[in-house]
């Protein structure tokens, strides 16, 4: 059974246009994977740390 999860973000910004969704999604991916591993992202030229359990950073997660 496929499940779709929805997330809510508590924010102090007055409008959605001022909310930084990219940072929120980055932080959410880090949280979902339990942080970063000691490896670097497998995307050529990317120097960011990979997420635990996968070989990619939050910006390149497939």
Residue, then its C-alpha position, 0 to 999 in steps of 0.5 A: x500500500x502506497x502512503x503519501x505523507x503531508x508535513x506541516x511547518x510552524x513558521x514565524x514569517x507572515x506570508x508563504x512567499x516569505x517562507x524558505x521551502x528549500x531550507x525546510x525540505x533540506x532540514x526535513x530530509x536530514x531529519x528523515x534519514x537520521x542525519x549525515x553519514x561520513x561519505x560525500x554525495x555521489x553527484x560529480x562535483x558535489x562536496x556535501x555530506x551524504x545522508x545516512x543510508x543513501x549515497x546522496x546529499x539532501x539537494x541531490x536525493x532521488 
